[in-house]
Each structure stands twice: as C-alpha cells, then as structure tokens.
Amino acid sequence: MSGKAVMRNWCLAFATTAIMVGVCIAYVDRPTAEFFDAHLRPTAAWAWMDRALAPLDLTVVMALLFVLGCVIWAGSGRLLPLWTRTPRLCSWAALCATVASLVFKRIFGRAQPDPEFVQNHLYGFRLLHGGPHWNSFPSGTAMISVAIVSVLWILQPRWRASGILIAALLCVAVVITNFHWVGDVIAGTFLGAFIGWMTVRVATPDERRKST
C-alpha cells in the first residue's frame, strides 16, 4: 500500500473516530452511565466484573519484564530466539500504549463516569489538569488490549478472532462497570490500533519496504 493510501486511510479513520466520540459525548455517554449505574451496579455481576478487571495492570508489568529480559539477553551478545518476536512486539505495543494513555489522560482531564458523574454529578473536561477521577479519556484498557491485538492481527492471523473477542469483552466490561465512557473506548480503540500497527512497521522496516 502506498504512503498516500496509508495517510488517506488514517485520516478517514481519525475523522470517523472523532465524529463517533463527539456523538457519544453529546448523546450516548451520560445515559449509558446512568443506565448501568441504576440497573447493574446493585447486582452480583457488576461486583464480579469489577474484581475481574482489577488484575489487568499485571499485563503491563509482564510486558515490561519481558522486554527487560529481552534487553538483558541481547545485551549479553546472544541472539534473541525467533519465538520472541511476536511477544516482544506485543509487549512494546502495550508499553507504548500505556505511556500514550497516561499522556492523553493528563491532556484531556475527562471526568470518570464513577464517581464523578454518577455520584458527584460532574461531567466534562479539565484540559491539562488531569488527576484522580479526571483521567478517563481515552481508555487505557482499550488502547493496550487493541494495540496487542493489532500486532497479533498482522503477525499471527490465526489469533485474530480470539484476540478481538478478548479485547471486545474488556472494552464492554469497562463501560458496563462505569470505569470508562463509551467515547473513551472508541478513542482508545483507534489509538491502540494505530500504536500496534506502527510498532510492527517500525520494528520491521525491511518487510515494510517489500510490501510497498
């Protein structure tokens, strides 16, 4: 695919994402948060999902440890085994998505659905003033999971279906439990896909030239 086609597709995806996020901010996010708070929060299912999402931070820790292990191995003068290629790029994508999500959260400073909206009735953005409970946009869960899936989509096609399913379940779960707005997840999905794609392109420049 030519560079112009890539840029055109990226701009189209960005514009579509921006429109969808804008629609969610105006019409979807608040009714969705209120619905799940009223109908799901009192149930056992909500408590189960809340506990299930807690260990997700371990994914980033595992990615960091794997990358450090690869660096130490390569630093000792030994070649990395071929099997490390996919998990290595997945780990890099996850770490890049983590850092990017922290930066964007600080820039946009969006109130979280819970507690700021459903409990304190606060809604909006505090640009460049992100902090506790004002760090919702974009969804880090969506960014990290989709970044990993994007790498798998390119390098391991047989894992596409299972990867998409897991990422979709995580994205739905963070909306249902009011960790994130619908718009947060949409933005995080776009950014995660872009980060995963760029990770593969930067890490495999020779293959990129052959494909173009």
N, C-alpha and C positions, 0 to 999 in steps of 0.2 A: 504494500500500500504506500502510495507516495506521501511525501510530507504535507502537501496541501490537503490531501484527502483526510489525513490524520487530524490536522488542525480544524478542518471543517466539521468532522465528526465530533471532535472535542467541544467546539463552540456550540454545536447543536445540543449536545448532551448537557453542557453547562446551562444554556438558556432554558432547556426543558426543566432541569432541576430547580433553577431559580424560580420559574413560574410555579412549579408544584409546591415549593417551600412557601412562596408568597400566599398561595391559596390556602395552605394549611394554617399559616399564621393568622389569616383573616377569618377563616370559616371552620376549620377542622380541629385544630389543636385543643382549644378550650372545651368544646362539647365532648370530645373524646376523653379528655382527662376527667371531666365531671362524671361521665357515664361509668368509667371503670372504678372511680373512687366510690361511687354510690352503690354499684351492683357487684363488684368483685372484691373490693378491699375487705369486707366482713367475712369472706369465705376462706376455707382451708386452702383452696387452690392458690389464692393470692399469697398466702404465707409460704406455701411450698415453693412457688416460683421465686419469691423474694430470697429464700435461702439458697435456691439452686443457682442464682446469679452471683452470689457472694464470692465463690472461688475463681471467678473469671480473671481476676488480677494475676492469678498464678500463670496464666498463659503468657503474659508479658515477661514475667520473671523467668519462665522456662526458655522463652525466646532469647532473652539476654544471656542466660547461662550457656545456651547452645552456641551463640555467636562467640562468646568469650572462649569457649572450649575450642572452637574452630580457629580462632586467632592464635591461641597458645599452640595448638597443633602445627599450624602453618609457620608460626614464628620459630619453631624448633627445627625448621628446614625440611619437614616432611610434607608430601603432597596430601591434600585432602582426598579422602575416598570419594568415588563418584556418587555414592548413595547420599552424600551430604548435600548435594546441590539443591534439591528441592526444599528440604527442611531449612537449609541455610537461607535461601531466598525468602521463604515464608517468614522466617524469623526476622530478617532485615525489614521486610514489608511491615510486620507487626510493630517493630520498634519505631520505624518512621511514622506509621500511623499514630502511635501513642504520642510521640513528640508533637506531631502536627495537631492532634486533637487538643492537647494542652494549650498550644499557642492560640488556636482559633477560639477555644473556650474563653481565654483571657480577653481576646479582642472583642468578642460579641457580648459576653456577660449576660447571657439569657437566663431568666428565672427558671428554676426547675418546676415541673408540674407539682411535685410533692417535696417539700412542704409549702413552697412559696405561693403557689396558686390555690390548691385545694384547701389549704389550711389558713394561709395568711392573706389570700385574695390579692396577690401581687402578680402582675403579668407584664412582661416587656423585656427590654434590653438595657443594659448599662454598659455601653461601649467603652472598652479599655478599662473596665472596672470589675472584671470577673472575680469571683470569690466564692466562699461557701454558699451553696444553694443558688448561685448565679453563674453556673458553669455548664449549662445544659446543651448549648449548641456549638458544634454538631455532636452527634452521639459517638462517643469513643468506642463503644461496643460495636456499632455498625461499621465504623472505619476499620477497626482492627480485624474483625471477622471477614469483612468483604475484601480487605487487602490480601489476606491469606488465601481466600477463595479465588481471587483474581490470578494469583501466582499458580495455584493448582489448575485453574482453567487453561492456562497457557501450557504448562509443563506436564501436567498429569490429567489428560482429558477424562480418564476413567473415573476420576474422583469428583468430576463436576457436579453430578446430581447430589451426592451425599454432602458435598461442601455447601452447595446452595441451600439445601434443606436445613443444615445446622445453622448457617448464617441467618436464614429467614426466621427460624424458631427463636434465635437470640434477639433479633430485631423486634419481633412481635412481643416477646416477653418483656423487654424494657419499656415498651409502650403500655402494655397491659398493667404493669406494676407501677406505672407513673414515674419511672426513672427518667424517661425522655418523652418529648412531644413527637408526634408523627413527622413533623417537619425536620426535627433533629435527625431522625433515622434516614429520611430521604437524602438530606445533605451528607450525612456520614457515609451512606452507600455510594454516592457519587465520588466523594473524596477517597474512600477506601479502594474503589475500583481503579481510580487514576493512580494511586500510590502503588498498588500491586502491579499494574501494567508498567509503570515507569521503572519499578525495581527490576523487573525482568529485562527491559530494554537497556537499562544502564549496565546491568551485570553481564549481559550477553551481546556486546556491540557487534561482534563478528556475525552472529546469527541474524542480527537486525539488518545489517548491510545486505546479506544474502536474500532476505525476504523482500527488500525494496529494489 
